[in-house]
């Protein structure tokens, strides 16, 4: 569900500033495993009934907000885990 209207913004908490390693730790708590690391990105994977979900995570000191929102959307993990 997307909350694009301003009246819904107060329902959402503010995302923390997370590093790539911290994002990977959150993903690992939800069944993802590090599949490979190449350059500055880590590929995290989780098997599902319909196939495999792969989420690329940048191995940076600070992951940008838009990138973090994309990781949340791709992984189907609740946003509250990243707040």
PDB file with SEQRES, HELIX, SHEET and CRYST1 records, atoms N, CA, C and O in Angstrom:
SEQRES   1 A   83  UNK UNK UNK UNK UNK UNK UNK UNK UNK UNK UNK UNK UNK          
SEQRES   2 A   83  UNK UNK UNK UNK UNK UNK UNK UNK UNK UNK UNK UNK UNK          
SEQRES   3 A   83  UNK UNK UNK UNK UNK UNK UNK UNK UNK UNK UNK UNK UNK          
SEQRES   4 A   83  UNK UNK UNK UNK UNK UNK UNK UNK UNK UNK UNK UNK UNK          
SEQRES   5 A   83  UNK UNK UNK UNK UNK UNK UNK UNK UNK UNK UNK UNK UNK          
SEQRES   6 A   83  UNK UNK UNK UNK UNK UNK UNK UNK UNK UNK UNK UNK UNK          
SEQRES   7 A   83  UNK UNK UNK UNK UNK                                          
HELIX    1 AA1 UNK A    6  UNK A   11  5                                   6    
HELIX    2 AA2 UNK A   20  UNK A   29  1                                  10    
HELIX    3 AA3 UNK A   65  UNK A   75  1                                  11    
HELIX    4 AA4 UNK A   79  UNK A   82  5                                   4    
SHEET    1 AA1 3 UNK A  33  UNK A  38  0                                        
SHEET    2 AA1 3 UNK A  41  UNK A  48 -1                                        
SHEET    3 AA1 3 UNK A  51  UNK A  58 -1                                        
CRYST1    1.000    1.000    1.000  90.00  90.00  90.00 P 1           1          
ATOM      1  N   UNK A   1       0.841  -1.164   0.000  1.00  0.00           N  
ATOM      2  CA  UNK A   1       0.000   0.000   0.000  1.00  0.00           C  
ATOM      3  C   UNK A   1       0.892   1.235   0.000  1.00  0.00           C  
ATOM      4  O   UNK A   1       1.854   1.306   0.764  1.00  0.00           O  
ATOM      5  N   UNK A   2       0.588   2.175  -0.825  1.00  0.00           N  
ATOM      6  CA  UNK A   2       1.382   3.403  -0.915  1.00  0.00           C  
ATOM      7  C   UNK A   2       0.640   4.558  -0.274  1.00  0.00           C  
ATOM      8  O   UNK A   2      -0.559   4.734  -0.492  1.00  0.00           O  
ATOM      9  N   UNK A   3       1.348   5.337   0.510  1.00  0.00           N  
ATOM     10  CA  UNK A   3       0.795   6.510   1.141  1.00  0.00           C  
ATOM     11  C   UNK A   3       1.431   7.732   0.498  1.00  0.00           C  
ATOM     12  O   UNK A   3       2.440   8.240   0.989  1.00  0.00           O  
ATOM     13  N   UNK A   4       0.853   8.203  -0.588  1.00  0.00           N  
ATOM     14  CA  UNK A   4       1.432   9.346  -1.285  1.00  0.00           C  
ATOM     15  C   UNK A   4       0.790  10.655  -0.855  1.00  0.00           C  
ATOM     16  O   UNK A   4       1.374  11.724  -1.037  1.00  0.00           O  
ATOM     17  N   UNK A   5      -0.387  10.581  -0.295  1.00  0.00           N  
ATOM     18  CA  UNK A   5      -1.065  11.788   0.142  1.00  0.00           C  
ATOM     19  C   UNK A   5      -0.422  12.309   1.423  1.00  0.00           C  
ATOM     20  O   UNK A   5       0.042  11.526   2.252  1.00  0.00           O  
ATOM     21  N   UNK A   6      -0.396  13.624   1.584  1.00  0.00           N  
ATOM     22  CA  UNK A   6       0.224  14.221   2.760  1.00  0.00           C  
ATOM     23  C   UNK A   6      -0.496  13.856   4.050  1.00  0.00           C  
ATOM     24  O   UNK A   6       0.133  13.801   5.106  1.00  0.00           O  
ATOM     25  N   UNK A   7      -1.784  13.608   3.989  1.00  0.00           N  
ATOM     26  CA  UNK A   7      -2.517  13.282   5.214  1.00  0.00           C  
ATOM     27  C   UNK A   7      -2.101  11.926   5.793  1.00  0.00           C  
ATOM     28  O   UNK A   7      -2.329  11.674   6.977  1.00  0.00           O  
ATOM     29  N   UNK A   8      -1.511  11.070   5.002  1.00  0.00           N  
ATOM     30  CA  UNK A   8      -1.066   9.763   5.481  1.00  0.00           C  
ATOM     31  C   UNK A   8       0.363   9.779   5.991  1.00  0.00           C  
ATOM     32  O   UNK A   8       0.794   8.819   6.631  1.00  0.00           O  
ATOM     33  N   UNK A   9       1.100  10.829   5.728  1.00  0.00           N  
ATOM     34  CA  UNK A   9       2.511  10.868   6.100  1.00  0.00           C  
ATOM     35  C   UNK A   9       2.737  10.732   7.601  1.00  0.00           C  
ATOM     36  O   UNK A   9       3.738  10.150   8.020  1.00  0.00           O  
ATOM     37  N   UNK A  10       1.831  11.257   8.413  1.00  0.00           N  
ATOM     38  CA  UNK A  10       2.008  11.196   9.855  1.00  0.00           C  
ATOM     39  C   UNK A  10       1.901   9.778  10.394  1.00  0.00           C  
ATOM     40  O   UNK A  10       2.377   9.505  11.496  1.00  0.00           O  
ATOM     41  N   UNK A  11       1.287   8.867   9.641  1.00  0.00           N  
ATOM     42  CA  UNK A  11       1.170   7.475  10.073  1.00  0.00           C  
ATOM     43  C   UNK A  11       2.494   6.724   9.954  1.00  0.00           C  
ATOM     44  O   UNK A  11       2.734   5.760  10.681  1.00  0.00           O  
ATOM     45  N   UNK A  12       3.336   7.162   9.050  1.00  0.00           N  
ATOM     46  CA  UNK A  12       4.592   6.474   8.810  1.00  0.00           C  
ATOM     47  C   UNK A  12       5.690   7.060   9.674  1.00  0.00           C  
ATOM     48  O   UNK A  12       5.798   8.279   9.807  1.00  0.00           O  
ATOM     49  N   UNK A  13       6.508   6.195  10.263  1.00  0.00           N  
ATOM     50  CA  UNK A  13       7.651   6.668  11.030  1.00  0.00           C  
ATOM     51  C   UNK A  13       8.766   7.080  10.093  1.00  0.00           C  
ATOM     52  O   UNK A  13       8.731   6.785   8.898  1.00  0.00           O  
ATOM     53  N   UNK A  14       9.746   7.758  10.636  1.00  0.00           N  
ATOM     54  CA  UNK A  14      10.871   8.215   9.832  1.00  0.00           C  
ATOM     55  C   UNK A  14      11.898   7.090   9.727  1.00  0.00           C  
ATOM     56  O   UNK A  14      12.226   6.437  10.717  1.00  0.00           O  
ATOM     57  N   UNK A  15      12.394   6.878   8.523  1.00  0.00           N  
ATOM     58  CA  UNK A  15      13.397   5.837   8.312  1.00  0.00           C  
ATOM     59  C   UNK A  15      14.722   6.260   8.942  1.00  0.00           C  
ATOM     60  O   UNK A  15      15.124   7.421   8.865  1.00  0.00           O  
ATOM     61  N   UNK A  16      15.389   5.292   9.566  1.00  0.00           N  
ATOM     62  CA  UNK A  16      16.706   5.558  10.136  1.00  0.00           C  
ATOM     63  C   UNK A  16      17.744   5.610   9.025  1.00  0.00           C  
ATOM     64  O   UNK A  16      17.522   5.097   7.929  1.00  0.00           O  
ATOM     65  N   UNK A  17      18.867   6.229   9.318  1.00  0.00           N  
ATOM     66  CA  UNK A  17      20.003   6.191   8.398  1.00  0.00           C  
ATOM     67  C   UNK A  17      20.723   4.882   8.676  1.00  0.00           C  
ATOM     68  O   UNK A  17      21.247   4.678   9.770  1.00  0.00           O  
ATOM     69  N   UNK A  18      20.750   4.002   7.698  1.00  0.00           N  
ATOM     70  CA  UNK A  18      21.331   2.672   7.865  1.00  0.00           C  
ATOM     71  C   UNK A  18      22.483   2.473   6.897  1.00  0.00           C  
ATOM     72  O   UNK A  18      22.496   3.031   5.799  1.00  0.00           O  
ATOM     73  N   UNK A  19      23.444   1.674   7.318  1.00  0.00           N  
ATOM     74  CA  UNK A  19      24.528   1.289   6.416  1.00  0.00           C  
ATOM     75  C   UNK A  19      24.090   0.037   5.648  1.00  0.00           C  
ATOM     76  O   UNK A  19      23.082  -0.584   5.985  1.00  0.00           O  
ATOM     77  N   UNK A  20      24.842  -0.318   4.634  1.00  0.00           N  
ATOM     78  CA  UNK A  20      24.540  -1.518   3.868  1.00  0.00           C  
ATOM     79  C   UNK A  20      24.605  -2.770   4.721  1.00  0.00           C  
ATOM     80  O   UNK A  20      23.797  -3.683   4.550  1.00  0.00           O  
ATOM     81  N   UNK A  21      25.566  -2.821   5.645  1.00  0.00           N  
ATOM     82  CA  UNK A  21      25.706  -3.980   6.541  1.00  0.00           C  
ATOM     83  C   UNK A  21      24.490  -4.110   7.455  1.00  0.00           C  
ATOM     84  O   UNK A  21      24.010  -5.218   7.698  1.00  0.00           O  
ATOM     85  N   UNK A  22      23.987  -2.972   7.965  1.00  0.00           N  
ATOM     86  CA  UNK A  22      22.813  -3.010   8.836  1.00  0.00           C  
ATOM     87  C   UNK A  22      21.579  -3.475   8.077  1.00  0.00           C  
ATOM     88  O   UNK A  22      20.761  -4.220   8.618  1.00  0.00           O  
ATOM     89  N   UNK A  23      21.439  -3.044   6.838  1.00  0.00           N  
ATOM     90  CA  UNK A  23      20.315  -3.486   6.006  1.00  0.00           C  
ATOM     91  C   UNK A  23      20.406  -4.989   5.784  1.00  0.00           C  
ATOM     92  O   UNK A  23      19.393  -5.685   5.845  1.00  0.00           O  
ATOM     93  N   UNK A  24      21.610  -5.499   5.527  1.00  0.00           N  
ATOM     94  CA  UNK A  24      21.798  -6.941   5.324  1.00  0.00           C  
ATOM     95  C   UNK A  24      21.436  -7.725   6.583  1.00  0.00           C  
ATOM     96  O   UNK A  24      20.865  -8.811   6.487  1.00  0.00           O  
ATOM     97  N   UNK A  25      21.757  -7.192   7.757  1.00  0.00           N  
ATOM     98  CA  UNK A  25      21.414  -7.864   9.010  1.00  0.00           C  
ATOM     99  C   UNK A  25      19.904  -7.953   9.184  1.00  0.00           C  
ATOM    100  O   UNK A  25      19.391  -8.979   9.632  1.00  0.00           O  
ATOM    101  N   UNK A  26      19.185  -6.885   8.831  1.00  0.00           N  
ATOM    102  CA  UNK A  26      17.726  -6.904   8.914  1.00  0.00           C  
ATOM    103  C   UNK A  26      17.162  -7.927   7.936  1.00  0.00           C  
ATOM    104  O   UNK A  26      16.245  -8.675   8.276  1.00  0.00           O  
ATOM    105  N   UNK A  27      17.707  -7.962   6.722  1.00  0.00           N  
ATOM    106  CA  UNK A  27      17.241  -8.932   5.726  1.00  0.00           C  
ATOM    107  C   UNK A  27      17.521 -10.365   6.193  1.00  0.00           C  
ATOM    108  O   UNK A  27      16.691 -11.250   5.986  1.00  0.00           O  
ATOM    109  N   UNK A  28      18.685 -10.603   6.822  1.00  0.00           N  
ATOM    110  CA  UNK A  28      19.029 -11.942   7.305  1.00  0.00           C  
ATOM    111  C   UNK A  28      18.058 -12.412   8.383  1.00  0.00           C  
ATOM    112  O   UNK A  28      17.763 -13.604   8.468  1.00  0.00           O  
ATOM    113  N   UNK A  29      17.557 -11.488   9.210  1.00  0.00           N  
ATOM    114  CA  UNK A  29      16.563 -11.853  10.228  1.00  0.00           C  
ATOM    115  C   UNK A  29      15.283 -12.374   9.598  1.00  0.00           C  
ATOM    116  O   UNK A  29      14.520 -13.096  10.239  1.00  0.00           O  
ATOM    117  N   UNK A  30      15.046 -12.010   8.344  1.00  0.00           N  
ATOM    118  CA  UNK A  30      13.814 -12.400   7.651  1.00  0.00           C  
ATOM    119  C   UNK A  30      14.064 -13.476   6.594  1.00  0.00           C  
ATOM    120  O   UNK A  30      13.275 -13.622   5.659  1.00  0.00           O  
ATOM    121  N   UNK A  31      15.132 -14.214   6.734  1.00  0.00           N  
ATOM    122  CA  UNK A  31      15.353 -15.377   5.876  1.00  0.00           C  
ATOM    123  C   UNK A  31      16.210 -15.162   4.649  1.00  0.00           C  
ATOM    124  O   UNK A  31      16.389 -16.099   3.870  1.00  0.00           O  
ATOM    125  N   UNK A  32      16.747 -13.976   4.440  1.00  0.00           N  
ATOM    126  CA  UNK A  32      17.632 -13.733   3.301  1.00  0.00           C  
ATOM    127  C   UNK A  32      19.042 -14.201   3.635  1.00  0.00           C  
ATOM    128  O   UNK A  32      19.463 -14.147   4.790  1.00  0.00           O  
ATOM    129  N   UNK A  33      19.759 -14.654   2.634  1.00  0.00           N  
ATOM    130  CA  UNK A  33      21.168 -15.029   2.802  1.00  0.00           C  
ATOM    131  C   UNK A  33      21.996 -14.284   1.761  1.00  0.00           C  
ATOM    132  O   UNK A  33      21.516 -13.969   0.672  1.00  0.00           O  
ATOM    133  N   UNK A  34      23.236 -14.013   2.113  1.00  0.00           N  
ATOM    134  CA  UNK A  34      24.134 -13.335   1.173  1.00  0.00           C  
ATOM    135  C   UNK A  34      24.542 -14.345   0.105  1.00  0.00           C  
ATOM    136  O   UNK A  34      25.165 -15.364   0.402  1.00  0.00           O  
ATOM    137  N   UNK A  35      24.188 -14.050  -1.123  1.00  0.00           N  
ATOM    138  CA  UNK A  35      24.477 -14.968  -2.223  1.00  0.00           C  
ATOM    139  C   UNK A  35      25.820 -14.650  -2.870  1.00  0.00           C  
ATOM    140  O   UNK A  35      26.597 -15.551  -3.185  1.00  0.00           O  
ATOM    141  N   UNK A  36      26.085 -13.361  -3.063  1.00  0.00           N  
ATOM    142  CA  UNK A  36      27.368 -12.979  -3.651  1.00  0.00           C  
ATOM    143  C   UNK A  36      27.641 -11.516  -3.352  1.00  0.00           C  
ATOM    144  O   UNK A  36      26.741 -10.751  -3.006  1.00  0.00           O  
ATOM    145  N   UNK A  37      28.890 -11.153  -3.491  1.00  0.00           N  
ATOM    146  CA  UNK A  37      29.310  -9.767  -3.309  1.00  0.00           C  
ATOM    147  C   UNK A  37      30.224  -9.435  -4.467  1.00  0.00           C  
ATOM    148  O   UNK A  37      31.200 -10.134  -4.739  1.00  0.00           O  
ATOM    149  N   UNK A  38      29.883  -8.341  -5.149  1.00  0.00           N  
ATOM    150  CA  UNK A  38      30.691  -7.943  -6.299  1.00  0.00           C  
ATOM    151  C   UNK A  38      30.798  -6.426  -6.290  1.00  0.00           C  
ATOM    152  O   UNK A  38      29.789  -5.724  -6.356  1.00  0.00           O  
ATOM    153  N   UNK A  39      31.990  -5.940  -6.210  1.00  0.00           N  
ATOM    154  CA  UNK A  39      32.183  -4.499  -6.162  1.00  0.00           C  
ATOM    155  C   UNK A  39      31.615  -3.939  -4.872  1.00  0.00           C  
ATOM    156  O   UNK A  39      31.972  -4.385  -3.781  1.00  0.00           O  
ATOM    157  N   UNK A  40      30.737  -2.970  -4.997  1.00  0.00           N  
ATOM    158  CA  UNK A  40      30.172  -2.334  -3.813  1.00  0.00           C  
ATOM    159  C   UNK A  40      28.730  -2.771  -3.545  1.00  0.00           C  
ATOM    160  O   UNK A  40      28.005  -2.076  -2.833  1.00  0.00           O  
ATOM    161  N   UNK A  41      28.304  -3.900  -4.095  1.00  0.00           N  
ATOM    162  CA  UNK A  41      26.942  -4.370  -3.887  1.00  0.00           C  
ATOM    163  C   UNK A  41      26.924  -5.809  -3.387  1.00  0.00           C  
ATOM    164  O   UNK A  41      27.762  -6.629  -3.763  1.00  0.00           O  
ATOM    165  N   UNK A  42      25.952  -6.092  -2.534  1.00  0.00           N  
ATOM    166  CA  UNK A  42      25.758  -7.429  -1.977  1.00  0.00           C  
ATOM    167  C   UNK A  42      24.404  -7.920  -2.469  1.00  0.00           C  
ATOM    168  O   UNK A  42      23.409  -7.205  -2.355  1.00  0.00           O  
ATOM    169  N   UNK A  43      24.356  -9.130  -3.012  1.00  0.00           N  
ATOM    170  CA  UNK A  43      23.103  -9.723  -3.480  1.00  0.00           C  
ATOM    171  C   UNK A  43      22.565 -10.636  -2.380  1.00  0.00           C  
ATOM    172  O   UNK A  43      23.190 -11.630  -2.010  1.00  0.00           O  
ATOM    173  N   UNK A  44      21.391 -10.272  -1.871  1.00  0.00           N  
ATOM    174  CA  UNK A  44      20.737 -11.070  -0.831  1.00  0.00           C  
ATOM    175  C   UNK A  44      19.580 -11.827  -1.478  1.00  0.00           C  
ATOM    176  O   UNK A  44      18.827 -11.255  -2.267  1.00  0.00           O  
ATOM    177  N   UNK A  45      19.435 -13.129  -1.142  1.00  0.00           N  
ATOM    178  CA  UNK A  45      18.384 -13.943  -1.738  1.00  0.00           C  
ATOM    179  C   UNK A  45      17.585 -14.678  -0.673  1.00  0.00           C  
ATOM    180  O   UNK A  45      18.097 -15.032   0.389  1.00  0.00           O  
ATOM    181  N   UNK A  46      16.289 -14.900  -0.997  1.00  0.00           N  
ATOM    182  CA  UNK A  46      15.412 -15.697  -0.140  1.00  0.00           C  
ATOM    183  C   UNK A  46      14.547 -16.560  -1.036  1.00  0.00           C  
ATOM    184  O   UNK A  46      13.875 -16.044  -1.929  1.00  0.00           O  
ATOM    185  N   UNK A  47      14.554 -17.877  -0.811  1.00  0.00           N  
ATOM    186  CA  UNK A  47      13.681 -18.742  -1.612  1.00  0.00           C  
ATOM    187  C   UNK A  47      12.226 -18.573  -1.191  1.00  0.00           C  
ATOM    188  O   UNK A  47      11.929 -18.430  -0.005  1.00  0.00           O  
ATOM    189  N   UNK A  48      11.324 -18.589  -2.166  1.00  0.00           N  
ATOM    190  CA  UNK A  48       9.886 -18.514  -1.907  1.00  0.00           C  
ATOM    191  C   UNK A  48       9.197 -19.640  -2.663  1.00  0.00           C  
ATOM    192  O   UNK A  48       9.834 -20.372  -3.421  1.00  0.00           O  
ATOM    193  N   UNK A  49       7.910 -19.772  -2.454  1.00  0.00           N  
ATOM    194  CA  UNK A  49       7.149 -20.826  -3.130  1.00  0.00           C  
ATOM    195  C   UNK A  49       7.145 -20.614  -4.645  1.00  0.00           C  
ATOM    196  O   UNK A  49       7.161 -21.579  -5.409  1.00  0.00           O  
ATOM    197  N   UNK A  50       7.125 -19.348  -5.076  1.00  0.00           N  
ATOM    198  CA  UNK A  50       7.062 -19.050  -6.506  1.00  0.00           C  
ATOM    199  C   UNK A  50       8.420 -18.880  -7.164  1.00  0.00           C  
ATOM    200  O   UNK A  50       8.484 -18.624  -8.366  1.00  0.00           O  
ATOM    201  N   UNK A  51       9.498 -19.012  -6.419  1.00  0.00           N  
ATOM    202  CA  UNK A  51      10.831 -18.828  -6.991  1.00  0.00           C  
ATOM    203  C   UNK A  51      11.796 -18.269  -5.968  1.00  0.00           C  
ATOM    204  O   UNK A  51      11.843 -18.737  -4.830  1.00  0.00           O  
ATOM    205  N   UNK A  52      12.555 -17.283  -6.361  1.00  0.00           N  
ATOM    206  CA  UNK A  52      13.557 -16.679  -5.489  1.00  0.00           C  
ATOM    207  C   UNK A  52      13.440 -15.165  -5.552  1.00  0.00           C  
ATOM    208  O   UNK A  52      13.247 -14.592  -6.625  1.00  0.00           O  
ATOM    209  N   UNK A  53      13.557 -14.525  -4.402  1.00  0.00           N  
ATOM    210  CA  UNK A  53      13.562 -13.063  -4.330  1.00  0.00           C  
ATOM    211  C   UNK A  53      15.010 -12.625  -4.139  1.00  0.00           C  
ATOM    212  O   UNK A  53      15.662 -13.029  -3.176  1.00  0.00           O  
ATOM    213  N   UNK A  54      15.511 -11.805  -5.050  1.00  0.00           N  
ATOM    214  CA  UNK A  54      16.872 -11.288  -4.967  1.00  0.00           C  
ATOM    215  C   UNK A  54      16.808  -9.784  -4.771  1.00  0.00           C  
ATOM    216  O   UNK A  54      16.128  -9.075  -5.512  1.00  0.00           O  
ATOM    217  N   UNK A  55      17.537  -9.303  -3.750  1.00  0.00           N  
ATOM    218  CA  UNK A  55      17.555  -7.877  -3.435  1.00  0.00           C  
ATOM    219  C   UNK A  55      19.003  -7.411  -3.430  1.00  0.00           C  
ATOM    220  O   UNK A  55      19.791  -7.887  -2.612  1.00  0.00           O  
ATOM    221  N   UNK A  56      19.381  -6.487  -4.324  1.00  0.00           N  
ATOM    222  CA  UNK A  56      20.734  -5.933  -4.277  1.00  0.00           C  
ATOM    223  C   UNK A  56      20.822  -4.841  -3.208  1.00  0.00           C  
ATOM    224  O   UNK A  56      19.955  -3.972  -3.120  1.00  0.00           O  
ATOM    225  N   UNK A  57      21.877  -4.900  -2.400  1.00  0.00           N  
ATOM    226  CA  UNK A  57      22.077  -3.923  -1.328  1.00  0.00           C  
ATOM    227  C   UNK A  57      23.434  -3.265  -1.543  1.00  0.00           C  
ATOM    228  O   UNK A  57      24.446  -3.960  -1.629  1.00  0.00           O  
ATOM    229  N   UNK A  58      23.472  -1.932  -1.632  1.00  0.00           N  
ATOM    230  CA  UNK A  58      24.770  -1.262  -1.769  1.00  0.00           C  
ATOM    231  C   UNK A  58      25.535  -1.331  -0.449  1.00  0.00           C  
ATOM    232  O   UNK A  58      24.966  -1.088   0.616  1.00  0.00           O  
ATOM    233  N   UNK A  59      26.805  -1.659  -0.521  1.00  0.00           N  
ATOM    234  CA  UNK A  59      27.648  -1.771   0.673  1.00  0.00           C  
ATOM    235  C   UNK A  59      28.273  -0.403   0.952  1.00  0.00           C  
ATOM    236  O   UNK A  59      29.483  -0.222   0.822  1.00  0.00           O  
ATOM    237  N   UNK A  60      27.422   0.560   1.341  1.00  0.00           N  
ATOM    238  CA  UNK A  60      27.856   1.923   1.604  1.00  0.00           C  
ATOM    239  C   UNK A  60      27.689   2.244   3.075  1.00  0.00           C  
ATOM    240  O   UNK A  60      27.009   1.522   3.804  1.00  0.00           O  
ATOM    241  N   UNK A  61      28.317   3.338   3.513  1.00  0.00           N  
ATOM    242  CA  UNK A  61      28.171   3.768   4.908  1.00  0.00           C  
ATOM    243  C   UNK A  61      26.751   4.223   5.187  1.00  0.00           C  
ATOM    244  O   UNK A  61      26.224   3.970   6.270  1.00  0.00           O  
ATOM    245  N   UNK A  62      26.125   4.889   4.228  1.00  0.00           N  
ATOM    246  CA  UNK A  62      24.743   5.336   4.357  1.00  0.00           C  
ATOM    247  C   UNK A  62      23.985   4.966   3.087  1.00  0.00           C  
ATOM    248  O   UNK A  62      24.378   5.353   1.986  1.00  0.00           O  
ATOM    249  N   UNK A  63      22.893   4.213   3.246  1.00  0.00           N  
ATOM    250  CA  UNK A  63      22.039   3.862   2.116  1.00  0.00           C  
ATOM    251  C   UNK A  63      21.023   4.988   1.953  1.00  0.00           C  
ATOM    252  O   UNK A  63      20.363   5.373   2.918  1.00  0.00           O  
ATOM    253  N   UNK A  64      20.896   5.511   0.747  1.00  0.00           N  
ATOM    254  CA  UNK A  64      19.972   6.614   0.483  1.00  0.00           C  
ATOM    255  C   UNK A  64      18.533   6.191   0.715  1.00  0.00           C  
ATOM    256  O   UNK A  64      18.194   5.012   0.615  1.00  0.00           O  
ATOM    257  N   UNK A  65      17.692   7.168   1.024  1.00  0.00           N  
ATOM    258  CA  UNK A  65      16.296   6.907   1.361  1.00  0.00           C  
ATOM    259  C   UNK A  65      15.556   6.208   0.229  1.00  0.00           C  
ATOM    260  O   UNK A  65      14.837   5.240   0.474  1.00  0.00           O  
ATOM    261  N   UNK A  66      15.715   6.676  -1.001  1.00  0.00           N  
ATOM    262  CA  UNK A  66      15.034   6.053  -2.138  1.00  0.00           C  
ATOM    263  C   UNK A  66      15.471   4.616  -2.350  1.00  0.00           C  
ATOM    264  O   UNK A  66      14.654   3.756  -2.678  1.00  0.00           O  
ATOM    265  N   UNK A  67      16.753   4.354  -2.163  1.00  0.00           N  
ATOM    266  CA  UNK A  67      17.277   2.994  -2.295  1.00  0.00           C  
ATOM    267  C   UNK A  67      16.710   2.108  -1.202  1.00  0.00           C  
ATOM    268  O   UNK A  67      16.327   0.966  -1.459  1.00  0.00           O  
ATOM    269  N   UNK A  68      16.654   2.628   0.019  1.00  0.00           N  
ATOM    270  CA  UNK A  68      16.105   1.865   1.130  1.00  0.00           C  
ATOM    271  C   UNK A  68      14.628   1.547   0.911  1.00  0.00           C  
ATOM    272  O   UNK A  68      14.185   0.439   1.214  1.00  0.00           O  
ATOM    273  N   UNK A  69      13.864   2.499   0.390  1.00  0.00           N  
ATOM    274  CA  UNK A  69      12.455   2.253   0.090  1.00  0.00           C  
ATOM    275  C   UNK A  69      12.303   1.169  -0.978  1.00  0.00           C  
ATOM    276  O   UNK A  69      11.379   0.358  -0.917  1.00  0.00           O  
ATOM    277  N   UNK A  70      13.204   1.159  -1.948  1.00  0.00           N  
ATOM    278  CA  UNK A  70      13.174   0.135  -2.986  1.00  0.00           C  
ATOM    279  C   UNK A  70      13.482  -1.245  -2.399  1.00  0.00           C  
ATOM    280  O   UNK A  70      12.852  -2.235  -2.773  1.00  0.00           O  
ATOM    281  N   UNK A  71      14.444  -1.309  -1.486  1.00  0.00           N  
ATOM    282  CA  UNK A  71      14.783  -2.577  -0.826  1.00  0.00           C  
ATOM    283  C   UNK A  71      13.592  -3.076  -0.021  1.00  0.00           C  
ATOM    284  O   UNK A  71      13.289  -4.269  -0.035  1.00  0.00           O  
ATOM    285  N   UNK A  72      12.910  -2.168   0.685  1.00  0.00           N  
ATOM    286  CA  UNK A  72      11.730  -2.540   1.472  1.00  0.00           C  
ATOM    287  C   UNK A  72      10.649  -3.095   0.561  1.00  0.00           C  
ATOM    288  O   UNK A  72      10.033  -4.113   0.876  1.00  0.00           O  
ATOM    289  N   UNK A  73      10.413  -2.433  -0.565  1.00  0.00           N  
ATOM    290  CA  UNK A  73       9.377  -2.874  -1.504  1.00  0.00           C  
ATOM    291  C   UNK A  73       9.712  -4.245  -2.101  1.00  0.00           C  
ATOM    292  O   UNK A  73       8.844  -5.114  -2.183  1.00  0.00           O  
ATOM    293  N   UNK A  74      10.957  -4.438  -2.513  1.00  0.00           N  
ATOM    294  CA  UNK A  74      11.356  -5.694  -3.139  1.00  0.00           C  
ATOM    295  C   UNK A  74      11.340  -6.866  -2.167  1.00  0.00           C  
ATOM    296  O   UNK A  74      10.996  -7.986  -2.544  1.00  0.00           O  
ATOM    297  N   UNK A  75      11.713  -6.607  -0.917  1.00  0.00           N  
ATOM    298  CA  UNK A  75      11.848  -7.694   0.053  1.00  0.00           C  
ATOM    299  C   UNK A  75      10.532  -8.050   0.737  1.00  0.00           C  
ATOM    300  O   UNK A  75      10.429  -9.115   1.345  1.00  0.00           O  
ATOM    301  N   UNK A  76       9.522  -7.179   0.650  1.00  0.00           N  
ATOM    302  CA  UNK A  76       8.217  -7.390   1.306  1.00  0.00           C  
ATOM    303  C   UNK A  76       8.344  -7.482   2.818  1.00  0.00           C  
ATOM    304  O   UNK A  76       7.539  -8.151   3.466  1.00  0.00           O  
ATOM    305  N   UNK A  77       9.337  -6.824   3.386  1.00  0.00           N  
ATOM    306  CA  UNK A  77       9.509  -6.751   4.833  1.00  0.00           C  
ATOM    307  C   UNK A  77       8.808  -5.476   5.302  1.00  0.00           C  
ATOM    308  O   UNK A  77       8.893  -4.446   4.634  1.00  0.00           O  
ATOM    309  N   UNK A  78       8.118  -5.534   6.442  1.00  0.00           N  
ATOM    310  CA  UNK A  78       7.429  -4.323   6.919  1.00  0.00           C  
ATOM    311  C   UNK A  78       8.381  -3.152   7.110  1.00  0.00           C  
ATOM    312  O   UNK A  78       9.511  -3.317   7.570  1.00  0.00           O  
ATOM    313  N   UNK A  79       7.911  -1.987   6.754  1.00  0.00           N  
ATOM    314  CA  UNK A  79       8.720  -0.760   6.859  1.00  0.00           C  
ATOM    315  C   UNK A  79       9.147  -0.492   8.290  1.00  0.00           C  
ATOM    316  O   UNK A  79      10.200   0.101   8.525  1.00  0.00           O  
ATOM    317  N   UNK A  80       8.339  -0.923   9.247  1.00  0.00           N  
ATOM    318  CA  UNK A  80       8.638  -0.671  10.658  1.00  0.00           C  
ATOM    319  C   UNK A  80       9.955  -1.313  11.103  1.00  0.00           C  
ATOM    320  O   UNK A  80      10.549  -0.865  12.084  1.00  0.00           O  
ATOM    321  N   UNK A  81      10.416  -2.340  10.411  1.00  0.00           N  
ATOM    322  CA  UNK A  81      11.692  -2.981  10.739  1.00  0.00           C  
ATOM    323  C   UNK A  81      12.872  -2.049  10.462  1.00  0.00           C  
ATOM    324  O   UNK A  81      13.940  -2.206  11.053  1.00  0.00           O  
ATOM    325  N   UNK A  82      12.678  -1.079   9.563  1.00  0.00           N  
ATOM    326  CA  UNK A  82      13.755  -0.189   9.159  1.00  0.00           C  
ATOM    327  C   UNK A  82      13.660   1.177   9.838  1.00  0.00           C  
ATOM    328  O   UNK A  82      14.475   2.055   9.554  1.00  0.00           O  
ATOM    329  N   UNK A  83      12.694   1.377  10.721  1.00  0.00           N  
ATOM    330  CA  UNK A  83      12.501   2.669  11.381  1.00  0.00           C  
ATOM    331  C   UNK A  83      13.225   2.730  12.702  1.00  0.00           C  
ATOM    332  O   UNK A  83      13.168   3.749  13.391  1.00  0.00           O  
TER     333      UNK A  83                                                      
END                                                                             
